[in-house]
Amino acid sequence: MKTKFRTGVAVLGALALFATGCGSSDSDGGSADGGGDTIKVGFAQTGSESGWRSANTESMKEAFSEENGFELVFNAADNDPAAQISAVRSFISQGVDAIVIAPIVEDGWDDVLQEAADADIPVILEDRTVTASEDLYESWVGLDFKKEGVMAGEWAAAEFGSEPTKMVVLEGTTGSAPANDRAEGFDEAIAGSSIEKIDSQTGEFTRDGGKTVMEGFLQKYGVDGIDLVYAHNDDMALGAIEAIEAAGGVPGEDIKIVSIDAVKDGMQALVDGKINFIVECNPLLGDLAAELVKDVLAGEEVEKTVYVEDQSFTQEQAAEVIDSRPY
Ligand code: GZL
């Protein structure tokens, strides 16, 4: 059955998401589609590259649980785009009822999404999105990565004002939507400011990657040659902190750091003064994804794009909320 859907954007407050982010999405404990049949879902996760990813995987497994009426076939592709596409092909050959994907990179999805469509298996994207035609998936639930970049850039521009500032960037996975969009948003926000990007390299969203890349930047420019680090996620920022301290610098003071995610370890570093500002990227998308799967299979209209709102934190704000956050 071809599902009609409204194109458009539904924006959900993080508060609402928090309210549903910890419980099951099905109040009567019956099947997820309300019809009593178990829904077999193939979920192609990126891997386990960061604290954010762990929280997202936990949220998805909680939502797509047996008691919620799902049989979950889970695959983590270890950040390997080819392996992730193979996993989706495996879901198709298994004849799952629906496929959920957190696509590692934006490109290369047209063929396998067409194969899913030919097999009449609906696809829902969660977290990251793709450049393939939006006719090839029913809906995408995630975050506005460009807005996250703008929020981080606006903080940096306000923080450094007109003083000449030398910035290095720890980029996310090359070709991924968050890396592309967070860079675009940040660059737009600092346009016309005194912030100069002197170097930029991918740390693959991992702590080790961020540390290694920052070690290279420090060897090249020295602690005194860098004023600001823009990290596309907290894990790379935490790696950069290790590198800066090993080089005799004081992170958060000698070199300021702005990051994105707001996972527990990142927020703790913010409270400790080692990171200066964090923009949240809410990983608790499981219940929203499960709701979309149920609605699509029930033939109901779904929003083409479902954005979850983000917030941001200064060091003071982080201290106030860190103990009450679910991730
Ligand atoms: C963003 C998500 C990114 C996180 C990283 O929604 O795709 O991938 O920012 C994670 O921490 O690895």
Boltz pocket constraint, residues with backbone or C-beta under 6 A from the ligand:
constraints:
  - pocket:
      binder: B
      contacts: [[A, 49], [A, 50], [A, 51], [A, 52], [A, 53], [A, 127], [A, 128], [A, 143], [A, 178], [A, 204], [A, 205], [A, 232], [A, 233], [A, 234], [A, 235], [A, 260], [A, 261], [A, 281]]
      max_distance: 6.0
